[in-house]
Amino acid sequence: MRKIFLILFLFTAAFAQAQETISGKILDDKKQPLPGASLYWLNTTIGTSTIEDGTFNLPYSSENTQLVISYIGFRTDTLSIASPNYITYTMKLSSGKELDEVEVTKNRKSLERSYVKTANVSNMGSKELLKAACCNIGESFETNPSIDVNFSDALTGTRQIKMLGLTSPYLLIAEENIPAVRGASQAYGLSFVPGTWVESIQITKGAGSVVNGYESISGQINYELLKPVNDIPFFLNAYGSTGGRFELNTHFNKKVSDKWSSTLFVHGNTRVAKNDMNDDGFLDNPLAKQVNVMNRWQYTDAEKGWVSFINARYMRDEKQTGELDFDPDRDKLTTNYWGSEINTDKLDLSAKFGYVFPDMPFQSMGIQTAYNWHKQESYFGLKQYDIDQKSFYSNLIFNSIINNTLNKFSTGINFTYDNYDEFVNTTDVGRIDNSVGAFFEYTYDNTDNFSIVTGGRFDVHNRLGAFFTPRMHLRYNPWNKAVLRASAGRGKRAANIFAENQAYFGSSRELNILNSGGKVYGLDPEIAWNYGVSFMQGFTLFNKNAEFVVDFYRTDFENRAVVDVFASPQQVQFYNLEGASSANSLQLELNYEITHHFNIRTAYKYYDVTTDYTSGTAEMPLQSKHRFFTNVGYETHVKKGGKQWKFDFTYNWLGKQRLPYTGTNPVQEQMGNYSPAFSLMNAQITRTFSGVFEVYVGGENIGNYRQDKAILGASDPFGPYFDTSIVYAPVFGQMYYAGLRFKIK
């Protein structure tokens, strides 16, 4: 594979250098990028237009010297070009005899796939996040066909996400490109990020960029927080549900000076009602409360090229679950009643500093730094699990070009330090990890029809050793509104087997590690290759826009920390892979604009995920092979004063799922080999009364589907058959909610 990557790199570099181009950026009179500006050589048919950030690339020849630039509402200009250099040009408004002012509007999609980006990225905007009353980003993917959302267990109500048939630990989840949900926070970390704080989410399928690290295998999720410089002075969101859950979000924004802006985010949630809809004597959802506060500062000096972000956040999250009559003050760590508490404190400090060279806007450098403290104290019946992680991350990045902006590169170094104090019952399994790495990534980007991003990084890790990580993405546009993508890459990670599999603490299963020679819990690091192809075709049907997408990805593990729940219902075994483990993912997606503001998004997904266990090859448990998804959204036209109705409906059908082995249990405590197929329906209606006030109502699991037996051995929770981890469907049943949003602009 290394030879293939080297040959492709040299080929594309030679191909790029064989062409001379002129490149640059077109701005408006306020120094903002102008996407869609037209450029062409005078008296020729050779031309192009600027993309989203106002940049362009255009073939250059010494025979072409007059460059015409035009944009509606601005004066058309002709520039004399003597050599293929980078240019930055500011357009002037047209004279009064022409158009005094032109407002161009576009109904931007809430979930977008790009035709010009090299990687297979879909962008979820703030509009998409509002389609479900997403209280945290773990609950914000219900309307996204690329992400599968499941409940992780029958106790905590926590949502677990999957992509390409693999669980979230195989994703790199980053906050503004700084790794965020990892290590101790893998189980509950997504529930610690309120949805109203998020501006957008970028979902990348396949191997991610080497700039962001070596751990991603199936893809990357990056969420961008609201920027203080663009935020409104005040925002309020209040939410309540029939499940007894209440939330309040407030944002306070202040422009301190012409360069400094600050936002204070305050989030609180609580669940006070005891619900037992299936009458098994256990809470369907935990009693909970969370306080989450962030102060975010932004410094911008466009003239000198500086932009910086500084964040400080503290969170306290408390959960209590178990039997209805459990009282922690009386029953903690006793056999009176089975109960559990999970209490988490989290402190995050981060800073990003970026500098763009004023005379060379294609060249920049930046540094990202973050300190994270995550402390979880928890017990599950008589089992205790405590983890205290202190982490430091830094990344220095330099971006520039080779000869012209068709040929770009990023290079830099990064350092990661993780100190884990971790106890399983009274056993100390703590460790210290640290790594230093250097990366180089080359991009050839002819926005017209071809681009490639290829790179590698070399890291030295105190436990994983020294290793090389290659990755590559290709894009080709064979014809109008068509894009073909391919990617390949390698990932390596240390599996945090206890933090990532906390669902098994809520059972009588013994946790057994069968290997002892590895350097992380006695196991070797996980290593996998991911390959994928994607094709997207845009077209019109009955004069309405449509898109058809086909994605196929395969992941092959060289080694895997196998989590075996097939050997015995009374055990979870962890061991190194001996044999093969792979995940195949096929997704067919069709998006169609039925009428203006009336859109349908539908997808079929097929997964083939298998692993060689000690008992033989088997499907991955709790993963359906077939899934069908449909989302329908409709908005009325905006009336005077900003009045509008918005309607959203989502349907999910999940095929049967392989269940963990329970065959040696008594008959009444068995669950069979497969779960039944089932459907879920969610809906929401929003009424906007003005540009500053709106209310919404909605329902989840409207069909009221519930798993028949969510907890094995519920009548004897301290006995040998108790298990809350075999959850394939909702436990609570239907739930309805209402809320309001208020803004001061």
C-alpha positions in Angstrom: 0.0 0.0 0.0 2.8 2.4 0.7 4.2 2.0 -2.8 0.7 2.7 -4.3 0.4 5.9 -2.3 3.9 7.0 -3.3 3.2 6.4 -7.0 -0.1 8.2 -6.9 1.4 11.1 -5.1 4.2 11.5 -7.6 1.8 11.1 -10.5 -0.6 13.8 -9.4 2.3 16.2 -8.5 3.8 15.8 -11.9 0.4 16.2 -13.6 -0.3 19.4 -11.6 3.1 20.9 -12.4 2.5 20.3 -16.1 -0.2 22.9 -16.2 0.1 26.7 -15.7 -2.8 28.4 -14.0 -3.8 31.7 -12.6 -5.6 31.6 -9.2 -6.9 34.0 -6.7 -9.8 35.3 -4.7 -12.6 37.7 -5.6 -14.1 39.9 -2.9 -17.0 42.4 -2.6 -16.7 46.0 -1.4 -16.8 44.8 2.2 -13.9 42.4 1.7 -16.2 39.4 1.9 -15.8 36.4 -0.6 -18.0 36.5 -3.7 -19.1 33.0 -4.7 -20.3 32.6 -8.2 -18.4 35.5 -9.7 -17.6 34.9 -13.5 -14.1 35.0 -14.9 -13.0 34.4 -18.5 -10.2 35.2 -20.9 -11.3 38.0 -23.4 -12.2 36.7 -26.8 -12.1 33.0 -25.7 -14.5 30.4 -24.3 -12.1 29.6 -21.4 -13.6 30.6 -18.1 -14.6 29.6 -14.6 -16.5 30.9 -11.6 -15.5 31.3 -7.9 -16.5 28.7 -5.3 -18.0 29.2 -1.8 -14.9 31.0 -0.4 -14.5 33.3 -3.4 -11.4 31.5 -4.8 -10.9 30.3 -8.4 -8.4 28.5 -10.6 -8.2 29.2 -14.4 -5.8 27.7 -17.0 -3.2 30.3 -18.1 -1.4 30.8 -21.4 0.8 33.6 -22.5 -1.6 34.2 -25.4 -4.3 35.2 -22.8 -3.6 38.6 -21.2 -7.1 40.1 -20.6 -9.1 38.7 -17.7 -12.8 39.7 -17.5 -14.5 39.6 -14.1 -18.2 40.1 -13.7 -20.9 39.7 -11.0 -24.5 40.9 -11.0 -24.8 44.2 -9.1 -21.0 45.0 -9.5 -19.0 46.7 -12.2 -17.6 44.4 -14.8 -13.8 44.8 -15.0 -11.0 43.7 -17.3 -7.5 43.0 -15.8 -4.2 42.8 -17.7 -2.4 39.6 -16.6 1.3 39.3 -17.4 2.1 36.1 -15.5 0.3 33.4 -13.7 0.4 34.8 -10.2 -2.1 34.8 -7.4 -4.4 37.7 -7.4 -6.9 39.2 -4.9 -9.4 41.5 -6.5 -12.1 43.6 -4.9 -15.1 44.4 -7.1 -16.8 47.8 -7.1 -20.6 48.3 -7.0 -22.2 49.2 -10.3 -23.1 52.8 -11.0 -26.5 54.4 -10.4 -27.5 54.0 -14.1 -27.2 50.3 -13.6 -28.4 48.3 -10.6 -28.3 50.2 -7.3 -28.8 47.1 -5.3 -29.3 43.5 -6.1 -30.3 40.9 -3.4 -29.6 37.4 -4.5 -31.2 34.7 -2.2 -31.0 30.9 -2.3 -32.9 28.4 -0.3 -29.8 26.6 1.1 -30.3 22.9 2.0 -30.1 22.0 5.6 -28.1 18.9 4.8 -25.7 19.4 1.9 -23.3 17.3 -0.1 -20.7 19.2 -2.1 -19.8 18.6 -5.8 -16.4 20.2 -5.4 -15.0 19.0 -2.1 -12.5 16.1 -2.4 -13.7 14.1 0.6 -17.1 12.6 1.0 -18.5 15.2 3.3 -22.1 16.1 4.2 -22.8 19.3 6.1 -25.6 19.6 8.6 -26.5 23.3 9.1 -28.3 24.8 12.1 -31.6 24.4 10.2 -31.1 20.6 10.1 -30.3 20.6 13.8 -33.7 22.2 14.6 -35.6 19.4 12.7 -35.5 17.4 15.9 -35.6 19.0 19.3 -32.0 17.9 19.7 -31.2 18.5 23.3 -27.6 17.3 22.7 -25.7 16.4 19.5 -26.0 12.7 20.3 -29.7 13.2 19.5 -29.2 15.4 16.5 -28.6 12.7 13.9 -32.1 11.2 13.7 -32.7 13.0 10.4 -29.3 12.1 8.8 -29.2 8.9 6.7 -25.5 8.5 7.1 -25.6 8.0 10.9 -27.4 5.2 12.7 -28.7 6.1 16.2 -29.4 3.3 18.8 -29.8 3.1 22.5 -26.7 1.7 24.2 -28.5 0.0 27.1 -31.8 -0.3 29.1 -30.7 2.0 31.9 -29.1 5.3 30.9 -31.1 6.3 27.9 -27.9 7.2 26.2 -27.8 7.3 22.4 -25.0 5.4 20.6 -24.1 6.4 17.0 -22.7 4.2 14.3 -21.4 4.9 10.8 -20.4 2.4 8.1 -21.5 -0.4 10.5 -19.0 0.5 13.2 -19.6 2.2 16.6 -18.5 5.7 17.6 -15.1 4.8 19.0 -14.0 4.1 15.4 -15.0 7.7 14.5 -12.9 10.7 15.2 -15.3 13.1 16.9 -13.8 16.6 17.0 -14.9 20.0 18.2 -13.7 22.5 15.6 -11.0 20.0 14.5 -9.7 19.3 18.0 -10.4 15.7 19.1 -13.1 15.9 21.7 -15.1 12.7 22.4 -12.5 10.1 23.1 -11.1 8.0 26.0 -13.2 8.4 29.2 -15.9 10.4 27.3 -16.7 7.8 24.7 -19.9 6.4 26.3 -21.6 9.7 27.2 -19.5 12.5 25.6 -22.0 13.3 22.8 -24.7 14.0 25.5 -22.4 16.7 27.0 -22.6 19.0 24.0 -25.9 21.0 23.9 -27.4 21.1 20.4 -28.1 24.9 20.6 -24.4 25.6 20.9 -23.6 24.0 17.6 -23.5 26.0 14.3 -23.0 23.1 11.9 -21.7 19.5 11.8 -19.5 18.0 9.1 -19.7 14.2 8.6 -16.9 12.6 6.6 -17.2 9.0 5.5 -14.0 7.0 5.2 -10.5 7.8 6.4 -10.2 11.4 7.6 -7.4 13.9 7.1 -4.0 13.1 8.6 -3.9 16.7 9.9 -6.4 15.6 12.6 -4.7 12.5 13.8 -4.3 8.7 13.3 -7.2 7.3 15.2 -10.2 7.7 12.8 -11.1 4.5 10.9 -14.7 4.7 9.7 -14.9 8.5 9.4 -14.9 11.8 11.2 -17.6 14.0 12.8 -16.6 17.6 13.3 -19.0 20.1 15.0 -18.5 23.8 14.8 -19.7 26.0 17.7 -21.5 29.3 17.2 -19.0 32.1 16.5 -19.2 35.1 18.9 -18.6 37.6 16.0 -21.7 36.4 14.2 -24.0 35.5 17.1 -27.0 37.4 18.2 -27.1 39.3 21.6 -29.5 36.9 23.3 -31.0 33.4 22.6 -33.4 31.4 24.8 -34.6 27.8 24.2 -36.9 26.1 26.7 -38.0 22.4 26.3 -40.2 19.9 28.2 -41.3 16.4 27.4 -43.8 13.8 28.6 -40.9 11.8 29.9 -40.3 14.4 32.7 -37.3 15.9 31.0 -36.9 19.7 31.0 -34.2 21.8 29.5 -33.2 25.5 29.4 -30.5 27.0 27.1 -29.5 30.7 27.1 -26.8 32.4 25.0 -25.5 35.9 25.9 -23.4 37.6 23.3 -21.4 40.8 23.6 -19.3 42.7 21.1 -16.6 44.0 23.5 -14.7 46.0 20.8 -14.2 46.1 17.1 -11.9 43.1 17.4 -13.2 41.2 20.5 -16.5 39.3 20.9 -17.7 37.0 23.6 -20.5 34.5 24.1 -21.7 33.0 27.4 -23.5 29.7 26.9 -25.6 28.3 29.9 -27.3 25.0 29.7 -29.3 23.0 32.3 -31.4 19.9 32.1 -33.2 17.7 34.5 -35.4 14.6 34.5 -37.5 14.3 37.6 -40.2 11.7 36.7 -39.9 8.0 37.4 -41.1 6.1 34.4 -41.6 2.4 34.0 -43.7 1.9 30.9 -42.9 -1.9 30.6 -43.6 -2.7 34.3 -40.3 -4.5 34.9 -39.6 -2.6 38.1 -36.8 -0.5 36.6 -36.6 3.1 35.5 -36.9 3.4 31.7 -34.8 6.6 31.8 -32.5 7.8 34.5 -33.3 10.6 37.0 -30.8 13.2 35.9 -29.5 16.7 36.1 -26.8 18.6 34.3 -25.3 22.1 34.5 -23.1 23.1 31.5 -21.5 26.5 31.1 -19.1 27.8 28.5 -17.5 31.2 27.9 -16.2 31.7 24.4 -14.0 34.6 23.1 -13.2 35.5 19.5 -10.5 37.9 18.4 -10.5 39.0 14.7 -8.1 41.5 13.0 -8.8 41.0 9.3 -6.3 43.7 8.2 -3.4 42.1 10.0 -4.6 38.5 9.3 -5.2 37.3 12.9 -8.2 35.3 14.2 -8.3 33.5 17.6 -10.8 31.6 19.7 -10.5 30.9 23.5 -13.0 28.6 25.2 -13.5 27.7 28.9 -16.2 25.2 29.9 -17.3 23.4 33.0 -20.0 20.7 33.2 -21.5 18.6 36.0 -23.7 15.7 35.0 -25.6 13.3 37.4 -27.6 10.2 36.6 -29.4 7.8 38.8 -31.0 4.6 37.5 -32.1 1.2 38.6 -35.1 -0.2 40.4 -38.0 2.2 41.1 -37.6 1.9 44.9 -33.8 2.4 44.9 -32.6 5.2 47.2 -28.9 5.9 46.9 -28.6 7.3 50.4 -29.9 4.1 51.8 -29.2 1.4 49.2 -25.9 2.3 47.5 -23.6 -0.8 47.0 -26.1 -3.0 48.9 -28.4 -5.8 47.8 -31.5 -4.0 49.1 -32.4 -2.7 45.6 -30.3 -2.7 42.5 -29.3 0.9 41.5 -26.7 2.9 39.8 -25.3 6.4 39.9 -23.0 8.0 37.2 -21.6 11.4 38.2 -19.3 13.2 35.9 -17.3 16.5 36.2 -15.7 17.9 33.1 -13.4 20.9 32.5 -12.3 21.9 29.0 -9.9 24.7 28.1 -9.0 25.3 24.5 -7.4 28.0 22.3 -6.9 28.4 18.6 -4.7 31.0 17.0 -4.6 31.5 13.2 -2.6 33.9 11.1 -3.1 34.6 7.3 -0.1 36.3 5.6 -1.6 39.6 4.4 0.5 39.7 1.2 0.0 36.0 0.6 -3.7 35.1 1.5 -3.0 31.5 0.3 -0.5 31.0 3.2 -1.4 30.6 6.8 -0.3 29.1 10.0 -2.2 28.1 13.2 -1.9 26.4 16.5 -4.6 24.4 18.4 -4.3 23.6 22.1 -6.6 22.0 24.5 -6.6 20.8 28.1 -9.4 18.4 29.2 -10.3 17.0 32.6 -12.9 14.3 32.7 -13.8 12.6 36.1 -16.5 9.9 36.3 -17.4 8.2 39.6 -20.0 5.5 39.1 -21.3 2.2 40.4 -23.7 -0.4 38.9 -25.3 -2.5 41.5 -22.2 -3.9 43.4 -19.8 -3.1 40.6 -17.7 0.1 40.7 -16.1 2.0 37.9 -14.2 5.2 38.3 -12.1 7.0 35.7 -10.2 10.3 35.9 -8.6 11.4 32.6 -6.4 14.5 32.2 -5.4 15.2 28.6 -3.4 17.8 26.7 -3.4 18.3 22.9 -1.5 20.6 20.7 -1.3 20.9 16.9 0.8 23.3 14.9 -0.3 23.6 11.2 1.3 25.5 8.3 -0.6 25.9 5.0 0.8 27.1 1.7 1.0 26.4 -2.0 3.5 24.9 -4.5 3.9 27.3 -7.4 0.1 28.1 -7.6 -3.1 27.5 -5.7 -3.9 24.4 -7.6 -1.1 22.8 -5.6 -1.6 23.2 -1.8 -0.1 21.6 1.2 -0.5 21.4 4.9 2.3 20.3 7.3 2.9 20.4 11.0 3.5 18.5 14.2 1.2 17.6 17.1 1.5 16.3 20.6 -1.0 14.3 22.7 -0.8 13.4 26.4 -3.4 11.3 28.3 -3.2 10.4 32.0 -5.8 7.8 33.0 -6.6 7.0 36.6 -9.0 4.1 36.1 -10.4 1.6 38.6 -12.6 -1.4 37.8 -13.9 -2.3 41.3 -10.7 -2.2 43.2 -8.4 -3.1 40.3 -6.2 -0.3 39.1 -6.0 -0.3 35.3 -4.7 3.2 34.9 -2.0 4.3 32.4 -0.2 7.2 30.8 -0.2 7.6 27.0 1.7 10.2 25.0 2.6 10.6 21.4 4.4 13.0 19.0 3.6 13.1 15.3 4.4 14.9 12.2 2.2 15.1 9.1 2.3 16.3 5.5 -0.8 16.5 3.2 -0.7 17.6 -0.4 -3.8 18.8 -2.3 -4.2 19.2 -6.0 -7.5 20.9 -6.7 -8.8 21.8 -10.1 -12.3 22.7 -9.0 -13.6 22.2 -12.5 -13.4 18.4 -12.5 -10.6 16.8 -10.5 -8.9 17.0 -7.1 -6.8 14.7 -4.9 -5.8 14.9 -1.3 -3.0 12.6 -0.3 -0.8 12.6 2.8 0.8 10.7 5.6 1.9 11.1 9.2 4.5 9.5 11.3 3.9 9.1 15.0 5.8 7.8 18.0 3.6 6.5 20.8 4.8 5.2 24.1 2.5 2.2 23.8 1.6 1.9 20.2 5.2 2.3 19.0 6.4 4.1 15.9 4.1 3.9 12.9 3.1 5.5 9.6 -0.5 6.5 8.6 -1.2 7.0 4.9 -4.5 8.4 3.6 -5.9 9.6 0.3 -9.1 11.0 -1.2 -9.9 11.5 -4.9 -12.7 13.4 -6.7 -13.6 13.4 -10.4 -16.5 15.1 -12.1 -17.1 13.1 -15.3 -20.0 15.3 -16.5 -22.4 18.0 -15.3 -23.7 17.6 -11.7 -21.9 14.2 -11.3 -19.1 13.5 -8.9 -17.2 10.3 -8.3 -15.1 9.9 -5.2 -12.7 7.3 -3.8 -10.7 7.1 -0.6 -8.4 4.8 1.2 -6.5 5.0 4.5 -5.2 3.4 7.6 -6.1 4.0 11.2 -4.7 2.8 14.5 -6.0 3.2 18.0 -5.8 1.9 21.6 -9.2 0.5 22.6 -10.4 1.8 26.0 -12.4 -1.4 26.5 -14.0 -0.4 29.9 -14.9 3.2 29.1 -16.3 2.2 25.7 -18.3 -0.8 27.0 -19.8 0.5 30.2 -23.2 -1.0 29.2 -21.9 -4.4 30.4 -21.4 -3.1 33.9 -25.2 -3.2 34.2 -25.2 -6.9 34.1 -24.0 -10.0 36.0 -21.5 -10.7 33.3 -17.8 -11.1 34.3 -15.4 -9.0 32.2 -12.5 -11.2 31.3 -9.4 -10.2 29.3 -7.9 -13.3 27.7 -4.7 -11.7 26.4 -1.9 -10.3 28.6 1.0 -9.5 26.3 -0.3 -6.3 24.8 0.4 -2.8 26.3 -3.2 -1.6 26.7 -5.1 -3.8 29.2 -3.0 -6.6 27.9 -4.3 -6.2 24.3 -2.6 -5.0 21.1 -3.6 -1.8 19.4 -6.4 -1.9 16.8 -5.3 -1.4 13.2 -7.7 -1.2 10.2 -7.8 -0.1 6.6 -10.8 1.6 5.1 -11.6 1.8 1.4 -14.6 3.4 -0.2 -16.2 4.8 -3.4 -19.0 7.2 -3.8 -21.0 8.5 -6.7 -23.5 11.4 -6.7 -25.6 12.5 -9.6 -27.8 15.6 -9.6 -30.7 15.8 -12.1 -34.1 17.3 -12.6 -37.3 15.3 -12.5 -40.6 17.1 -13.5 -38.6 20.3 -13.4 -37.6 19.8 -9.8 -34.1 19.2 -8.4 -33.1 15.7 -7.3 -29.9 13.9 -6.2 -29.0 10.2 -6.3 -26.1 8.9 -4.2 -24.4 5.5 -4.0 -21.8 4.9 -1.3 -19.8 1.7 -0.7 -17.2 1.4 2.0 -15.2 -1.6 3.4 -13.2 -1.7 6.6 -10.6 -4.5 7.1 -9.1 -5.0 10.5 -5.5 -6.2 10.8 -6.1 -6.4 14.6 -9.1 -5.7 16.7 -9.9 -5.7 20.4 -12.7 -8.3 20.1 -15.7 -7.8 22.4 -17.2 -11.3 22.6 -20.7 -11.8 24.0 -21.3 -15.1 22.2 -19.1 -17.3 24.4 -21.4 -17.2 27.5 -24.3 -15.1 28.8 -22.4 -14.8 32.0 -19.2 -13.3 30.5 -17.9 -10.6 28.2 -14.5 -11.7 26.8 -11.9 -9.3 25.4 -9.1 -10.6 23.3 -7.0 -9.9 20.2 -8.4 -10.8 16.8 -7.3 -14.2 15.5 -8.7 -14.4 12.0 -10.7 -11.7 10.1 -13.0 -8.9 10.9 -14.6 -6.7 8.3 -17.4 -4.2 7.7 -19.1 -3.6 4.4 -21.5 -0.7 4.0 -23.7 0.1 1.1 -26.0 3.1 1.0 -28.4 4.2 -1.7 -29.8 7.6 -1.2 -32.4 9.7 -3.2 -33.2 13.3 -2.4 -36.0 15.1 -4.2 -37.6 18.5 -4.1 -41.3 17.7 -4.7 -42.3 21.4 -4.7 -40.6 24.5 -3.5 -39.9 24.1 0.3 -41.2 20.5 0.1 -38.4 17.9 0.2 -38.0 14.2 0.7 -34.8 12.4 1.7 -34.8 8.6 1.5 -32.1 5.9 1.8 -31.6 2.2 2.0 -28.6 0.8 3.9 -27.1 -2.6 3.8 -24.4 -3.8 6.3 -22.3 -6.9 6.4 -20.3 -6.8 9.5 -18.6 -10.0 10.7 -15.8 -11.0 13.1 -14.1 -14.3 13.8 -14.8 -15.2 17.4 -13.4 -18.1 19.4 -16.7 -19.9 18.7 -16.7 -19.1 15.0 -17.5 -16.3 12.6 -20.6 -14.3 13.5 -22.4 -11.1 12.6 -21.7 -8.1 14.8 -24.4 -8.1 17.6 -27.1 -5.5 17.6 -26.5 -4.4 14.0 -29.3 -4.8 11.5 -28.3 -5.8 8.0 -31.0 -3.8 6.3 -32.3 -0.3 7.2 -34.6 2.0 5.4 -34.9 5.7 6.1 -37.2 8.5 5.0 -37.4 12.2 6.0 -40.0 14.5 4.7 -39.8 18.3 5.3 -42.2 21.0 4.3 -42.1 24.8 5.0 -44.8 27.4 4.1 -43.7 30.6 2.5 -42.6 33.3 4.9 -45.3 35.8 5.4 -45.2 39.4 6.6 -43.5 39.7 10.0 -41.7 36.4 9.5 -44.7 34.1 10.1 -44.2 30.5 8.9 -45.1 26.9 9.5 -42.5 24.1 9.4 -43.4 20.3 9.3 -41.0 17.4 9.6 -41.5 13.7 9.6 -38.9 10.9 9.8 -39.5 7.1 9.3 -36.9 4.4 10.1 -37.3 0.7 9.5 -34.7 -1.6 11.0 -34.4 -5.2 10.0 -33.6 -8.1 12.4 -30.5 -7.8 14.5 -28.1 -10.6 15.7 -28.5 -10.8 19.5 -25.8 -11.9 22.1 -25.9 -15.5 23.0 -28.4 -16.4 25.8 -29.0 -20.1 25.0 -27.7 -21.5 28.3 -30.0 -19.3 30.4 -33.3 -20.6 31.7 -36.0 -20.4 29.0 -37.6 -17.4 30.5 -34.3 -15.5 30.4 -33.5 -16.2 26.8 -33.9 -13.8 23.9 -33.3 -16.0 20.8 -30.8 -15.4 18.1 -32.4 -12.5 16.3 -34.6 -9.5 17.2 -37.7 -8.8 15.2 -37.8 -6.0 12.6 -39.6 -2.8 13.6 -40.4 0.7 12.6 -40.0 4.1 14.3 -41.7 7.4 13.4 -40.8 10.9 14.6 -42.5 14.2 13.8 -42.2 17.9 14.6 -44.3 21.0 13.9 -42.8 24.5 14.3 -44.7 27.7 14.3 -42.7 30.9 13.7 -44.6 33.9 14.8 -41.9 36.4 14.0 -38.1 36.7 13.4 -37.6 36.5 17.1 -40.1 34.0 18.5 -41.2 30.5 17.6 -42.7 27.4 19.3 -42.5 23.8 18.4 -44.2 20.5 19.3 -43.2 17.0 18.4 -43.2 13.3 19.1 -40.7 10.5 19.0 -41.6 6.8 18.5 -45.1 7.8 17.6 -46.0 4.2 16.8 -45.2 3.4 20.5 -42.9 0.4 19.6 -41.2 -1.0 22.7 -38.8 -3.9 23.2 -40.7 -6.7 24.9 -38.0 -7.7 27.3 -35.4 -5.0 27.7 -33.9 -6.4 31.0 -33.1 -10.1 31.6 -33.4 -11.3 35.1 -35.2 -8.2 36.3 -36.8 -10.1 39.1 -33.4 -11.1 40.5 -31.0 -8.3 39.6 -28.2 -9.7 41.8 -28.6 -13.2 40.3 -26.6 -14.8 37.4 -28.9 -13.9 34.6 -29.3 -10.2 35.1 -28.5 -8.2 31.9 -29.5 -4.7 30.8 -27.1 -4.5 27.7 -29.2 -6.4 25.1 -31.2 -3.4 23.8 -32.2 -3.3 20.1 -35.2 -1.0 20.3 -36.7 1.8 22.4 -37.6 1.0 26.0 -39.7 4.0 27.0 -42.2 4.0 24.1 -43.8 7.1 22.6 -42.7 10.5 23.9 -44.1 14.0 23.1 -42.5 17.3 23.7 -42.9 21.1 23.3 -40.6 24.1 23.4 -40.0 27.7 22.5 -37.2 29.7 21.1 -36.8 33.5 21.7 -34.1 35.8 20.2 -33.0 39.3 20.6 -31.3 40.4 17.4 
